[in-house]
Amino acid sequence: MGDHALAMTKPSLVRSGSSPLAQRLPGARNSKGLLPTLPCSAKGLSREYPRENDNTVGSPGAAADVSRVTLEISPQSVVRRRTLTRHGMTAESIDCKEAKGVTLRFHAPLHLLIAYEQGERINGESFVEGLPPSTLRKIAHRLTFVPAGREYRDCHEPGTRSRLTLFYFDPQLLAGDFGSRAEDSQWPPRLLFEDLPLWHAAIKLNGPLEDGPSADLRYFQALGTVLMYELVRSNREHVSAPYLRGGLAGWQRRIVTAYIEEHLEQRISLATLARLVRLSPYHFSRAFSRSLGVPPQRYHRDRRIEYAQRLLAKRELSVTEVGLMVGFRSSASFATAFRKATGLSPTGYSRAL
């Protein structure tokens, strides 16, 4: 696919013998020649990707063809997919049209960034090779980074309709044009993490994806360049974070932020969070602020407000109901906290939408 390529994809089943890729996928086929759906616990999934002359990862000086590799989704009939490719990056939006179980898989010589725009799952597990799996339920505004060559799986039983935006990157592009420091050669996996500047840069690319064939490709390329710089910046901070003296270890940060996410509507004491990571409240508070930039109570409040913003955007609940759902005892205290965080009242924010 060339520099000006634009592709709109439709769900389709892979039939035996229909393509070289179908022949290379592991596992027996059923009587109709369709590839079976593997269970969530399936291990060791691997795929071979077509090679075309020297335009492959593994050839000296070669670049990965980001237009020919995408996420595997089963069943494909419940999703709508849109893709757009330009200069070493493919962006793809995936809308789950129904609240049904979906299995996602990826294993390729490309970097993959996943932005979860909306969605809350009843059950499921996310896995990136090299990290322990996560069963976090509230995944909106989260990101997952899968380095080239690593396996990714996600068994997803959504409670609501969900939407993902994915970005496939040529590793050589990030290393050559955007990598200028020693730590840029390190790309560790990251699972369901938070980085608001990176997330906002990713979501902006939904505009060109929605425009379809009429998309302004120069605008798409400009947004893609910003996204790549944000990805490199986020990776640098992640790689150097374990060496920040006085901060939380990676496992401590994951446990605490996941606990807060699962208990947004509840009051959480500092002592409770400190016990989760085996620290005294005093040392925990200092380490948390060092790692996340804000005290634990402030982080909890900000997450509540972000959740309230998503609820207000749906326009299904009153301001009072939203305030109670996110843990405020009165509409007045909710309005005060909301205005302090956003500069608008909840009603003003809802009208502005």
Contacts in CASP RR format, 6 or more apart in sequence:
PFRMAT RR
TARGET T0000
AUTHOR 0000-0000-0000
METHOD contacts of the structure
MODEL  1
MGDHALAMTKPSLVRSGSSPLAQRLPGARNSKGLLPTLPCSAKGLSREYP
RENDNTVGSPGAAADVSRVTLEISPQSVVRRRTLTRHGMTAESIDCKEAK
GVTLRFHAPLHLLIAYEQGERINGESFVEGLPPSTLRKIAHRLTFVPAGR
EYRDCHEPGTRSRLTLFYFDPQLLAGDFGSRAEDSQWPPRLLFEDLPLWH
AAIKLNGPLEDGPSADLRYFQALGTVLMYELVRSNREHVSAPYLRGGLAG
WQRRIVTAYIEEHLEQRISLATLARLVRLSPYHFSRAFSRSLGVPPQRYH
RDRRIEYAQRLLAKRELSVTEVGLMVGFRSSASFATAFRKATGLSPTGYS
RAL
1 7 0 8 1.000
1 65 0 8 1.000
1 67 0 8 1.000
1 68 0 8 1.000
1 85 0 8 1.000
2 67 0 8 1.000
2 85 0 8 1.000
3 86 0 8 1.000
3 87 0 8 1.000
3 217 0 8 1.000
4 86 0 8 1.000
4 217 0 8 1.000
5 67 0 8 1.000
5 85 0 8 1.000
5 86 0 8 1.000
6 84 0 8 1.000
6 85 0 8 1.000
6 212 0 8 1.000
6 213 0 8 1.000
6 215 0 8 1.000
6 217 0 8 1.000
7 67 0 8 1.000
7 83 0 8 1.000
7 84 0 8 1.000
7 85 0 8 1.000
8 82 0 8 1.000
8 83 0 8 1.000
8 212 0 8 1.000
8 213 0 8 1.000
9 70 0 8 1.000
9 81 0 8 1.000
9 82 0 8 1.000
9 83 0 8 1.000
9 92 0 8 1.000
10 81 0 8 1.000
11 76 0 8 1.000
11 77 0 8 1.000
11 79 0 8 1.000
11 80 0 8 1.000
11 81 0 8 1.000
12 76 0 8 1.000
13 34 0 8 1.000
13 35 0 8 1.000
13 76 0 8 1.000
14 21 0 8 1.000
14 22 0 8 1.000
14 25 0 8 1.000
14 34 0 8 1.000
14 35 0 8 1.000
15 22 0 8 1.000
15 33 0 8 1.000
15 34 0 8 1.000
16 22 0 8 1.000
16 23 0 8 1.000
16 29 0 8 1.000
16 33 0 8 1.000
16 34 0 8 1.000
16 35 0 8 1.000
17 23 0 8 1.000
20 50 0 8 1.000
21 47 0 8 1.000
21 48 0 8 1.000
21 49 0 8 1.000
21 50 0 8 1.000
22 35 0 8 1.000
24 47 0 8 1.000
24 48 0 8 1.000
25 35 0 8 1.000
25 47 0 8 1.000
26 45 0 8 1.000
26 46 0 8 1.000
27 35 0 8 1.000
27 36 0 8 1.000
28 36 0 8 1.000
29 35 0 8 1.000
29 36 0 8 1.000
30 36 0 8 1.000
37 74 0 8 1.000
37 75 0 8 1.000
37 103 0 8 1.000
38 45 0 8 1.000
38 74 0 8 1.000
38 103 0 8 1.000
38 105 0 8 1.000
40 103 0 8 1.000
40 124 0 8 1.000
40 125 0 8 1.000
40 153 0 8 1.000
40 155 0 8 1.000
42 153 0 8 1.000
44 151 0 8 1.000
45 105 0 8 1.000
45 107 0 8 1.000
45 151 0 8 1.000
45 153 0 8 1.000
46 107 0 8 1.000
46 151 0 8 1.000
47 72 0 8 1.000
47 107 0 8 1.000
47 108 0 8 1.000
49 56 0 8 1.000
49 68 0 8 1.000
49 69 0 8 1.000
49 108 0 8 1.000
49 109 0 8 1.000
50 68 0 8 1.000
52 65 0 8 1.000
54 61 0 8 1.000
54 62 0 8 1.000
55 62 0 8 1.000
55 63 0 8 1.000
55 65 0 8 1.000
56 62 0 8 1.000
56 64 0 8 1.000
56 65 0 8 1.000
56 109 0 8 1.000
57 63 0 8 1.000
57 64 0 8 1.000
57 109 0 8 1.000
57 110 0 8 1.000
57 148 0 8 1.000
57 171 0 8 1.000
57 172 0 8 1.000
58 109 0 8 1.000
61 172 0 8 1.000
62 172 0 8 1.000
63 88 0 8 1.000
63 170 0 8 1.000
63 172 0 8 1.000
63 173 0 8 1.000
64 88 0 8 1.000
64 109 0 8 1.000
64 110 0 8 1.000
64 148 0 8 1.000
64 170 0 8 1.000
64 171 0 8 1.000
64 172 0 8 1.000
66 85 0 8 1.000
66 88 0 8 1.000
66 89 0 8 1.000
66 90 0 8 1.000
66 110 0 8 1.000
66 168 0 8 1.000
66 169 0 8 1.000
66 170 0 8 1.000
67 83 0 8 1.000
67 85 0 8 1.000
67 90 0 8 1.000
69 108 0 8 1.000
69 109 0 8 1.000
69 110 0 8 1.000
69 168 0 8 1.000
70 81 0 8 1.000
70 83 0 8 1.000
70 90 0 8 1.000
70 92 0 8 1.000
70 166 0 8 1.000
70 168 0 8 1.000
71 92 0 8 1.000
71 94 0 8 1.000
71 104 0 8 1.000
71 105 0 8 1.000
71 106 0 8 1.000
71 112 0 8 1.000
71 166 0 8 1.000
72 104 0 8 1.000
72 105 0 8 1.000
72 106 0 8 1.000
73 79 0 8 1.000
73 81 0 8 1.000
73 94 0 8 1.000
73 102 0 8 1.000
73 103 0 8 1.000
73 104 0 8 1.000
74 102 0 8 1.000
74 103 0 8 1.000
74 105 0 8 1.000
75 100 0 8 1.000
75 102 0 8 1.000
78 96 0 8 1.000
78 97 0 8 1.000
78 98 0 8 1.000
78 100 0 8 1.000
78 101 0 8 1.000
78 102 0 8 1.000
79 94 0 8 1.000
79 95 0 8 1.000
79 96 0 8 1.000
79 97 0 8 1.000
79 102 0 8 1.000
80 94 0 8 1.000
80 95 0 8 1.000
80 97 0 8 1.000
81 92 0 8 1.000
81 93 0 8 1.000
81 94 0 8 1.000
81 95 0 8 1.000
82 92 0 8 1.000
82 93 0 8 1.000
82 209 0 8 1.000
82 210 0 8 1.000
82 212 0 8 1.000
83 90 0 8 1.000
83 91 0 8 1.000
83 92 0 8 1.000
83 209 0 8 1.000
84 90 0 8 1.000
84 91 0 8 1.000
84 92 0 8 1.000
84 208 0 8 1.000
84 209 0 8 1.000
84 212 0 8 1.000
84 215 0 8 1.000
84 217 0 8 1.000
84 220 0 8 1.000
85 91 0 8 1.000
86 217 0 8 1.000
86 220 0 8 1.000
86 221 0 8 1.000
87 173 0 8 1.000
87 221 0 8 1.000
88 169 0 8 1.000
88 170 0 8 1.000
88 173 0 8 1.000
89 167 0 8 1.000
89 168 0 8 1.000
89 169 0 8 1.000
89 170 0 8 1.000
89 173 0 8 1.000
89 224 0 8 1.000
89 227 0 8 1.000
89 228 0 8 1.000
90 167 0 8 1.000
90 168 0 8 1.000
91 165 0 8 1.000
91 166 0 8 1.000
91 167 0 8 1.000
91 205 0 8 1.000
91 208 0 8 1.000
91 209 0 8 1.000
91 220 0 8 1.000
91 224 0 8 1.000
92 165 0 8 1.000
92 166 0 8 1.000
92 167 0 8 1.000
92 168 0 8 1.000
92 209 0 8 1.000
93 163 0 8 1.000
93 164 0 8 1.000
93 165 0 8 1.000
93 166 0 8 1.000
93 206 0 8 1.000
93 209 0 8 1.000
93 210 0 8 1.000
94 163 0 8 1.000
94 164 0 8 1.000
94 165 0 8 1.000
94 166 0 8 1.000
95 161 0 8 1.000
95 162 0 8 1.000
95 163 0 8 1.000
96 102 0 8 1.000
96 158 0 8 1.000
96 161 0 8 1.000
96 162 0 8 1.000
96 163 0 8 1.000
97 161 0 8 1.000
98 161 0 8 1.000
99 158 0 8 1.000
99 159 0 8 1.000
99 160 0 8 1.000
99 161 0 8 1.000
100 157 0 8 1.000
100 158 0 8 1.000
101 155 0 8 1.000
101 156 0 8 1.000
101 157 0 8 1.000
101 158 0 8 1.000
102 156 0 8 1.000
102 158 0 8 1.000
103 153 0 8 1.000
103 154 0 8 1.000
103 155 0 8 1.000
103 156 0 8 1.000
104 152 0 8 1.000
104 153 0 8 1.000
104 154 0 8 1.000
104 156 0 8 1.000
105 151 0 8 1.000
105 152 0 8 1.000
105 153 0 8 1.000
105 154 0 8 1.000
106 112 0 8 1.000
106 146 0 8 1.000
106 151 0 8 1.000
106 152 0 8 1.000
107 149 0 8 1.000
107 150 0 8 1.000
107 151 0 8 1.000
107 152 0 8 1.000
108 148 0 8 1.000
108 149 0 8 1.000
108 168 0 8 1.000
109 148 0 8 1.000
109 149 0 8 1.000
109 171 0 8 1.000
110 148 0 8 1.000
110 168 0 8 1.000
110 169 0 8 1.000
110 170 0 8 1.000
110 171 0 8 1.000
111 145 0 8 1.000
111 146 0 8 1.000
111 147 0 8 1.000
111 148 0 8 1.000
111 168 0 8 1.000
111 169 0 8 1.000
111 170 0 8 1.000
111 171 0 8 1.000
111 174 0 8 1.000
111 187 0 8 1.000
112 145 0 8 1.000
112 146 0 8 1.000
112 152 0 8 1.000
112 166 0 8 1.000
112 167 0 8 1.000
112 168 0 8 1.000
112 169 0 8 1.000
113 143 0 8 1.000
113 144 0 8 1.000
113 145 0 8 1.000
113 146 0 8 1.000
113 166 0 8 1.000
113 167 0 8 1.000
113 169 0 8 1.000
113 202 0 8 1.000
113 231 0 8 1.000
114 143 0 8 1.000
114 144 0 8 1.000
114 145 0 8 1.000
114 146 0 8 1.000
114 164 0 8 1.000
114 165 0 8 1.000
114 166 0 8 1.000
114 167 0 8 1.000
115 143 0 8 1.000
115 164 0 8 1.000
115 165 0 8 1.000
115 166 0 8 1.000
115 167 0 8 1.000
115 199 0 8 1.000
115 202 0 8 1.000
115 203 0 8 1.000
116 139 0 8 1.000
116 140 0 8 1.000
116 141 0 8 1.000
116 142 0 8 1.000
116 143 0 8 1.000
116 144 0 8 1.000
116 162 0 8 1.000
116 163 0 8 1.000
116 164 0 8 1.000
116 192 0 8 1.000
117 140 0 8 1.000
117 141 0 8 1.000
117 163 0 8 1.000
117 164 0 8 1.000
117 165 0 8 1.000
117 203 0 8 1.000
117 206 0 8 1.000
118 140 0 8 1.000
118 160 0 8 1.000
118 161 0 8 1.000
118 162 0 8 1.000
118 163 0 8 1.000
118 310 0 8 1.000
119 138 0 8 1.000
119 139 0 8 1.000
119 140 0 8 1.000
119 158 0 8 1.000
119 159 0 8 1.000
119 160 0 8 1.000
119 161 0 8 1.000
119 162 0 8 1.000
119 163 0 8 1.000
120 137 0 8 1.000
120 138 0 8 1.000
120 139 0 8 1.000
120 140 0 8 1.000
120 158 0 8 1.000
120 159 0 8 1.000
120 160 0 8 1.000
120 162 0 8 1.000
121 137 0 8 1.000
121 139 0 8 1.000
121 156 0 8 1.000
121 157 0 8 1.000
121 158 0 8 1.000
121 159 0 8 1.000
121 162 0 8 1.000
122 137 0 8 1.000
122 157 0 8 1.000
122 158 0 8 1.000
122 159 0 8 1.000
123 157 0 8 1.000
124 135 0 8 1.000
124 154 0 8 1.000
124 155 0 8 1.000
124 156 0 8 1.000
124 157 0 8 1.000
125 133 0 8 1.000
125 134 0 8 1.000
125 135 0 8 1.000
125 153 0 8 1.000
125 154 0 8 1.000
125 155 0 8 1.000
126 133 0 8 1.000
126 134 0 8 1.000
126 135 0 8 1.000
126 136 0 8 1.000
126 139 0 8 1.000
126 144 0 8 1.000
126 153 0 8 1.000
126 154 0 8 1.000
126 191 0 8 1.000
126 192 0 8 1.000
127 133 0 8 1.000
127 134 0 8 1.000
127 151 0 8 1.000
127 152 0 8 1.000
127 153 0 8 1.000
127 154 0 8 1.000
127 191 0 8 1.000
128 144 0 8 1.000
128 145 0 8 1.000
128 146 0 8 1.000
128 150 0 8 1.000
128 151 0 8 1.000
128 152 0 8 1.000
128 189 0 8 1.000
128 190 0 8 1.000
128 191 0 8 1.000
129 150 0 8 1.000
129 151 0 8 1.000
129 152 0 8 1.000
129 189 0 8 1.000
130 150 0 8 1.000
130 189 0 8 1.000
131 189 0 8 1.000
131 190 0 8 1.000
131 191 0 8 1.000
134 191 0 8 1.000
134 192 0 8 1.000
134 258 0 8 1.000
136 142 0 8 1.000
136 192 0 8 1.000
136 258 0 8 1.000
136 261 0 8 1.000
136 262 0 8 1.000
137 262 0 8 1.000
138 261 0 8 1.000
138 262 0 8 1.000
138 264 0 8 1.000
138 307 0 8 1.000
139 192 0 8 1.000
140 310 0 8 1.000
141 194 0 8 1.000
141 196 0 8 1.000
141 199 0 8 1.000
141 306 0 8 1.000
142 192 0 8 1.000
142 193 0 8 1.000
142 194 0 8 1.000
143 190 0 8 1.000
143 192 0 8 1.000
143 193 0 8 1.000
143 194 0 8 1.000
143 195 0 8 1.000
143 198 0 8 1.000
143 199 0 8 1.000
143 202 0 8 1.000
144 152 0 8 1.000
144 190 0 8 1.000
144 191 0 8 1.000
144 192 0 8 1.000
144 193 0 8 1.000
145 187 0 8 1.000
145 189 0 8 1.000
145 190 0 8 1.000
145 193 0 8 1.000
145 231 0 8 1.000
145 235 0 8 1.000
146 152 0 8 1.000
146 189 0 8 1.000
147 187 0 8 1.000
147 188 0 8 1.000
147 189 0 8 1.000
148 171 0 8 1.000
148 187 0 8 1.000
150 189 0 8 1.000
156 162 0 8 1.000
165 202 0 8 1.000
165 203 0 8 1.000
165 205 0 8 1.000
165 206 0 8 1.000
165 209 0 8 1.000
167 202 0 8 1.000
167 205 0 8 1.000
167 227 0 8 1.000
169 228 0 8 1.000
169 231 0 8 1.000
171 187 0 8 1.000
173 228 0 8 1.000
174 184 0 8 1.000
174 187 0 8 1.000
174 228 0 8 1.000
174 231 0 8 1.000
174 232 0 8 1.000
175 184 0 8 1.000
175 185 0 8 1.000
177 228 0 8 1.000
178 184 0 8 1.000
178 228 0 8 1.000
178 229 0 8 1.000
178 232 0 8 1.000
179 232 0 8 1.000
181 236 0 8 1.000
183 235 0 8 1.000
183 236 0 8 1.000
183 239 0 8 1.000
183 240 0 8 1.000
184 232 0 8 1.000
184 235 0 8 1.000
184 236 0 8 1.000
186 235 0 8 1.000
186 239 0 8 1.000
187 235 0 8 1.000
188 235 0 8 1.000
188 238 0 8 1.000
188 239 0 8 1.000
190 238 0 8 1.000
193 238 0 8 1.000
194 257 0 8 1.000
195 230 0 8 1.000
195 234 0 8 1.000
197 230 0 8 1.000
197 233 0 8 1.000
197 234 0 8 1.000
198 227 0 8 1.000
198 230 0 8 1.000
198 231 0 8 1.000
198 233 0 8 1.000
198 234 0 8 1.000
201 223 0 8 1.000
201 224 0 8 1.000
201 226 0 8 1.000
201 227 0 8 1.000
201 230 0 8 1.000
202 227 0 8 1.000
204 223 0 8 1.000
204 226 0 8 1.000
205 220 0 8 1.000
205 223 0 8 1.000
205 224 0 8 1.000
205 227 0 8 1.000
207 215 0 8 1.000
208 215 0 8 1.000
208 216 0 8 1.000
208 217 0 8 1.000
208 219 0 8 1.000
208 220 0 8 1.000
208 223 0 8 1.000
209 215 0 8 1.000
241 250 0 8 1.000
241 291 0 8 1.000
242 249 0 8 1.000
242 250 0 8 1.000
244 290 0 8 1.000
244 291 0 8 1.000
246 286 0 8 1.000
246 287 0 8 1.000
246 290 0 8 1.000
247 286 0 8 1.000
247 287 0 8 1.000
247 288 0 8 1.000
247 290 0 8 1.000
247 291 0 8 1.000
248 256 0 8 1.000
248 277 0 8 1.000
248 287 0 8 1.000
248 288 0 8 1.000
248 290 0 8 1.000
248 291 0 8 1.000
252 276 0 8 1.000
252 277 0 8 1.000
252 279 0 8 1.000
252 287 0 8 1.000
253 291 0 8 1.000
253 292 0 8 1.000
255 276 0 8 1.000
255 277 0 8 1.000
256 273 0 8 1.000
256 276 0 8 1.000
256 277 0 8 1.000
256 288 0 8 1.000
256 296 0 8 1.000
257 292 0 8 1.000
257 299 0 8 1.000
259 268 0 8 1.000
259 273 0 8 1.000
259 276 0 8 1.000
260 268 0 8 1.000
260 273 0 8 1.000
260 296 0 8 1.000
260 299 0 8 1.000
260 300 0 8 1.000
260 303 0 8 1.000
261 303 0 8 1.000
264 300 0 8 1.000
264 303 0 8 1.000
264 304 0 8 1.000
264 307 0 8 1.000
264 326 0 8 1.000
264 327 0 8 1.000
265 304 0 8 1.000
265 325 0 8 1.000
265 326 0 8 1.000
265 327 0 8 1.000
266 327 0 8 1.000
267 327 0 8 1.000
268 296 0 8 1.000
268 300 0 8 1.000
270 281 0 8 1.000
270 284 0 8 1.000
270 285 0 8 1.000
270 296 0 8 1.000
270 297 0 8 1.000
271 281 0 8 1.000
273 284 0 8 1.000
273 288 0 8 1.000
273 296 0 8 1.000
274 280 0 8 1.000
274 281 0 8 1.000
274 283 0 8 1.000
274 284 0 8 1.000
274 285 0 8 1.000
277 284 0 8 1.000
279 287 0 8 1.000
284 296 0 8 1.000
285 295 0 8 1.000
285 296 0 8 1.000
288 295 0 8 1.000
288 296 0 8 1.000
288 299 0 8 1.000
289 295 0 8 1.000
289 296 0 8 1.000
292 299 0 8 1.000
294 302 0 8 1.000
301 337 0 8 1.000
301 341 0 8 1.000
302 341 0 8 1.000
304 326 0 8 1.000
304 327 0 8 1.000
304 328 0 8 1.000
304 337 0 8 1.000
305 326 0 8 1.000
305 337 0 8 1.000
305 338 0 8 1.000
305 341 0 8 1.000
305 342 0 8 1.000
307 326 0 8 1.000
308 322 0 8 1.000
308 323 0 8 1.000
308 325 0 8 1.000
308 326 0 8 1.000
308 334 0 8 1.000
308 338 0 8 1.000
308 346 0 8 1.000
309 342 0 8 1.000
309 349 0 8 1.000
311 317 0 8 1.000
311 322 0 8 1.000
311 325 0 8 1.000
311 326 0 8 1.000
312 319 0 8 1.000
312 322 0 8 1.000
312 346 0 8 1.000
312 349 0 8 1.000
312 350 0 8 1.000
312 353 0 8 1.000
313 353 0 8 1.000
315 350 0 8 1.000
315 353 0 8 1.000
317 325 0 8 1.000
319 331 0 8 1.000
319 334 0 8 1.000
319 335 0 8 1.000
319 346 0 8 1.000
319 347 0 8 1.000
319 350 0 8 1.000
320 331 0 8 1.000
320 334 0 8 1.000
322 334 0 8 1.000
322 346 0 8 1.000
323 331 0 8 1.000
323 334 0 8 1.000
323 346 0 8 1.000
326 334 0 8 1.000
328 334 0 8 1.000
328 337 0 8 1.000
334 346 0 8 1.000
335 345 0 8 1.000
335 346 0 8 1.000
338 344 0 8 1.000
338 345 0 8 1.000
338 346 0 8 1.000
338 349 0 8 1.000
339 345 0 8 1.000
342 349 0 8 1.000
344 352 0 8 1.000
END
